[in-house]
Amino acid sequence: MELYWLSVINHNGRSTRIKRSKQSIPKKLDSLGIETNVTLAPFTTFGIGGPADFLFRAKSSGELIEVLSIAQEMGLPYFLMGKGANLLIGDRGFAGLIIICEISGINFLGEGLVRVGAGVETYPNLITATVDKGLSGLHHFVGIPSTVGGAMWQNLHFLSPAPNRSRTIFIEEFVETATIFSEEKEIKVVDKDYFKFSYDYSILHDRKDLVLSVDFLLDREDPLKLQQIMNENLGWRKTRHPDLQKFGSAGSIFKKIQGIGAGRLIDICGLKGKIHGGAQIFERHANIIINRGGATASDVLALIDLAQTAVAREHGHDLEPEITFVGEF
């Protein structure tokens, strides 16, 4: 009898492993084209992560539901990914099945309604398509790596346009309905209220629902005006965020504290530019950690602990991670 490792999540969001039988795994997964022992670093914006026991790319709602049902039937741990942003995968990888959601499709239904598969990248694919049609709303999120499913998970957000940038704009503002496969194993259409959106949160954090597609309701606007706003947002991001073509990053590491940006508190502690191994607290934005090349999850965790300790000591605040920790560290 073979063995597989079952990830068990601890109170700190990280995992340990225990042994379980996997006698039936090859028969049930091989027919789906499951990949085995796949290094996860290339599937994340951080460029960090050890191997997954199994990996499957779900290109349709049917495939996603099928592989999920098999994993649940077998008691096999699984984790659903899109673009691989806003997460840190452990150096020892994930003991179970990683499902990459690649459900495609952008369908313009008329009257500003757009139906989009959960695996579609918000930028450039979806944003470019809607702006070309003169549809306003999603252009605010230009330059942010995410899929539609990931955007729903975290309630994707960005600051309102220049000059003031005084308001945070959330993806929830443009959601009309979504088709989900619920944890009760039902395909259903739900409205935006179902997701209980708030800052960096949706009900998907607490339920095992899968988003299959989302209907966005967008207003008409001059494409040239939308492109101007996009260019301004990209320019603004360039001054504060790393170039993902050069450095890996998961975006903001910590949540805001009572409206105060975590980066400001970390900066006051003098931690900008601090290096541990291949990871560094970004010199232009202290709430971002970059992979300078060859960084490990352990390197990132060391900087996270450094920032949390310093901010707690000097400001009396406990920094809560915004990113998700996946696998064994």
C-alpha atoms as one frame of an Amber mdcrd trajectory, in Angstrom:
protein
   0.000   0.000   0.000   1.340   3.444  -0.975   1.207   6.516   1.210   0.330
  10.119   0.597   0.688  13.082   2.908  -2.339  14.955   4.213  -1.844  18.638
   4.992  -3.300  19.774   8.296  -3.683  23.520   8.804  -2.415  24.815  12.146
  -3.637  27.868  14.052  -0.993  30.005  12.340  -2.271  29.151   8.869   0.624
  26.861   8.029   0.574  23.107   7.790   2.116  19.927   9.066   1.767  16.478
   7.555   0.359  13.132   8.598   0.397   9.867   6.683  -2.651   8.514   4.887
  -3.320   5.682   2.442  -3.440   6.520  -1.263  -4.081   3.081  -2.691  -6.866
   4.271  -5.027  -5.320   7.575  -6.145  -3.685   6.521  -9.451  -6.853   4.935
 -10.884  -9.101   7.876 -10.131  -6.759  10.688 -11.136  -4.731   9.304 -14.025
  -7.714   9.283 -16.396  -8.098  13.053 -15.949  -4.556  13.867 -17.041  -3.302
  14.760 -13.588   0.332  15.902 -13.394   2.451  14.618 -10.512   5.247  16.139
  -8.427   4.911  19.582 -10.026   6.980  22.502  -8.719   4.559  25.315  -7.904
   6.897  28.326  -8.021   6.191  29.039 -11.735   2.456  29.126 -10.994   2.754
  32.018  -8.518   3.562  35.708  -8.862   6.039  35.311  -5.982   7.995  32.681
  -7.910   8.227  30.629  -4.720   6.877  27.206  -3.814   7.832  23.553  -3.573
   6.175  20.631  -5.370   2.540  19.570  -5.318   1.825  15.862  -5.220  -0.757
  16.381  -7.951  -1.756  19.252 -10.227  -4.742  19.592 -12.551  -5.645  22.406
 -14.953  -9.436  22.691 -15.106 -10.412  24.245 -18.438 -14.182  23.986 -17.996
 -16.772  24.044 -15.243 -17.372  20.347 -15.825 -13.704  19.468 -15.350 -13.474
  21.595 -12.219 -16.533  19.981 -10.649 -15.379  16.478 -11.617 -11.888  16.738
 -10.162 -13.180  18.443  -7.031 -15.752  15.694  -6.501 -13.077  13.002  -6.851
 -10.761  14.776  -4.411 -13.547  15.115  -1.852 -14.613  11.486  -2.303 -11.050
  10.325  -1.686 -10.409  12.671   1.212  -7.532  14.168  -0.772  -6.504  17.685
   0.319  -6.904  20.232  -2.477  -6.358  23.925  -3.079  -7.802  25.993  -5.917
  -5.543  28.546  -7.620  -5.931  31.098 -10.364  -3.102  33.492 -11.160  -1.209
  32.492  -8.005  -1.147  36.024  -6.600  -1.555  37.018  -2.947  -0.273  33.723
  -1.626   2.908  32.098  -0.368   3.470  28.391  -0.958   5.776  26.550   1.418
   9.201  25.300   0.381   8.103  21.699   0.948   5.131  22.187  -1.317   1.548
  21.031  -1.056   0.631  17.535   0.041  -2.384  16.908  -2.131  -3.998  18.271
  -5.286  -3.524  21.773  -6.667  -6.308  22.741  -9.085  -5.536  25.571 -11.508
  -8.781  27.200 -12.650  -8.516  27.974 -16.367 -12.226  28.349 -17.176 -12.264
  30.756 -20.115 -14.860  32.826 -21.928 -15.778  36.512 -22.204 -19.331  36.925
 -23.508 -20.954  40.315 -24.064 -24.669  39.858 -23.394 -25.784  43.404 -24.177
 -26.833  46.373 -22.032 -23.409  46.415 -20.376 -23.668  42.846 -19.083 -20.550
  40.676 -19.486 -20.327  36.994 -18.512 -16.785  35.869 -17.717 -15.256  32.496
 -16.850 -13.610  32.271 -13.437 -10.191  31.487 -14.932 -10.018  34.569 -17.163
  -7.220  36.967 -16.193  -8.636  40.344 -15.215  -5.599  42.023 -16.762  -4.882
  42.171 -19.572  -7.570  39.879 -21.019 -10.824  41.046 -19.424  -9.941  44.693
 -18.941  -8.685  45.077 -22.510 -11.820  43.417 -23.896 -14.229  45.610 -21.925
 -12.367  48.857 -22.581 -12.313  48.100 -26.311 -16.121  47.847 -26.104 -16.351
  51.168 -24.260 -17.438  49.571 -20.975 -16.361  51.251 -17.756 -15.563  49.802
 -14.330 -13.014  47.040 -14.534 -10.396  49.386 -16.008  -9.656  50.576 -12.459
  -7.889  47.270 -11.752  -5.367  47.538 -14.558  -1.974  46.058 -13.737  -3.181
  43.910 -10.823  -2.474  40.201 -11.399  -5.605  38.159 -10.786  -8.178  35.891
 -12.345 -11.886  36.587 -12.041 -12.213  33.837  -9.443  -9.334  35.292  -7.445
 -10.835  38.769  -7.711 -14.057  37.456  -6.182 -12.146  35.656  -3.423 -10.380
  38.793  -2.197 -12.799  41.497  -3.404 -10.142  42.989  -5.690  -9.671  46.698
  -5.103  -7.721  49.772  -6.123  -7.777  53.494  -5.398 -10.057  55.827  -7.347
  -8.510  57.817 -10.222  -6.172  60.788  -9.873  -5.846  63.470  -8.693  -7.296
  62.653  -5.264  -7.350  58.839  -5.120  -9.586  59.359  -2.109 -11.786  56.267
  -2.413 -11.173  52.547  -2.702 -12.988  50.913  -5.623 -13.943  47.254  -5.194
 -14.760  44.570  -7.747 -18.047  43.960  -5.892 -19.355  47.267  -7.263 -19.565
  45.737 -10.733 -20.794  42.231  -9.879 -24.380  41.474 -10.908 -24.562  37.706
 -10.353 -22.253  34.697 -10.265 -22.650  31.021 -11.053 -21.140  28.836  -8.348
 -20.758  25.183  -7.444 -21.737  25.323  -3.788 -20.252  23.300  -0.973 -23.624
  21.528  -0.919 -22.727  20.298  -4.431 -25.317  22.408  -6.259 -24.817  24.654
  -9.286 -26.638  27.878  -8.530 -26.779  31.530  -9.555 -26.293  33.974  -6.682
 -26.270  37.762  -6.442 -23.470  39.889  -5.032 -24.986  39.968  -1.539 -24.339
  36.241  -1.236 -20.594  36.889  -1.071 -20.764  39.221   1.959 -17.948  41.296
   0.492 -15.761  43.510   2.667 -12.163  44.722   2.527  -9.968  41.792   1.350
 -12.807  39.389   2.114 -15.635  37.382   0.616 -17.616  34.418   1.918 -15.355
  32.225  -0.216 -12.829  32.421   2.636 -15.232  30.511   4.868 -17.155  28.273
   2.460 -15.999  25.701  -0.079 -17.996  27.231  -2.927 -16.333  27.410  -6.345
 -16.956  30.357  -8.653 -17.579  29.131 -12.200 -18.454  32.430 -13.905 -19.370
  36.012 -13.044 -21.760  38.461 -14.709 -20.470  42.038 -14.507 -22.717  45.050
 -15.152 -20.713  47.918 -16.639 -21.503  51.467 -17.768 -20.766  53.017 -21.147
 -17.775  55.334 -21.458 -15.444  56.703 -24.119 -12.649  54.128 -24.610 -10.080
  56.924 -24.915 -11.056  58.279 -21.494 -10.822  54.788 -20.005  -7.404  54.286
 -21.564  -6.223  57.578 -20.079  -7.259  56.459 -16.582  -5.548  53.109 -17.141
  -2.320  54.814 -18.188  -2.431  57.018 -15.080  -3.034  54.024 -12.821  -0.221
  52.044 -14.419   2.135  54.998 -13.996   1.143  55.400 -10.351   1.629  51.684
  -9.668   5.031  51.765 -11.356   6.312  54.257  -8.769   5.207  52.076  -5.847
   5.083  48.449  -6.964   7.805  46.137  -8.291   8.037  45.131 -11.923   6.847
  41.520 -11.883   8.979  40.834 -14.935  12.037  41.469 -12.734  10.973  40.603
  -9.197   8.479  38.142  -7.783   5.889  39.573  -5.417   2.570  38.664  -3.819
   1.441  42.276  -3.490   0.579  43.681  -0.076   1.699  41.346   2.694  -0.334
  42.788   5.589  -3.827  44.200   6.029  -4.490  47.794   7.008  -4.798  48.540
  10.715  -7.635  50.897  11.655  -7.281  52.630   8.306  -3.502  52.983   8.618
  -1.417  51.361   5.906   0.848  48.622   7.249   3.621  49.833   4.953   3.732
  53.174   6.741   4.221  51.496  10.123   6.904  49.179   8.764   8.673  52.124
   7.130   8.749  54.071  10.407  10.467  51.042  11.949  13.259  51.514   9.409
  12.777  48.186   7.661  12.601  49.272   4.026  15.268  47.474   2.045  15.923
  44.797   4.678  17.159  41.562   3.083  16.950  37.946   4.158  18.391  35.472
   1.690  16.768  36.120  -1.676  13.863  38.134  -0.232  13.732  41.854   0.480
  11.284  44.349   1.966  10.710  46.511  -1.092  12.499  49.862  -0.976   9.570
  51.781  -2.500   6.741  50.167  -0.507   7.402  48.570   2.882   4.257  46.417
   2.765   5.647  44.486  -0.190   8.280  41.754  -0.079  10.050  40.910  -3.321
  11.858  37.854  -4.593  15.211  39.225  -5.728  16.099  35.842  -7.161  16.238
  32.455  -5.498  14.131  33.470  -2.502  12.532  30.735  -0.436   9.341  30.772
   1.581  11.542  30.646   4.678  13.235  33.882   3.573   9.862  35.580   3.210
   8.638  34.281   6.570  11.748  35.673   8.249  10.947  39.163   6.928   7.280
  38.789   7.866   8.286  37.897  11.424  10.762  40.800  11.488   8.066  43.295
  10.462   5.471  41.899  12.868   7.890  41.985  15.794   9.080  45.537  15.063
   5.595  46.996  14.568   4.273  45.302  17.711   7.219  46.607  19.729   7.268
  50.174  18.404   3.599  50.813  17.592   1.675  48.301  19.683  -0.129  46.900
  16.627  -0.331  43.285  15.509   0.114  43.011  11.750  -2.283  40.488  10.205
  -1.167  38.877   6.935  -3.245  39.646   3.864  -1.667  36.845   1.858  -2.711
  33.194   2.116  -0.223  30.562   3.310  -0.459  27.287   1.412   1.267  23.962
   2.036   4.090  22.922   4.323   6.752  25.339   5.446
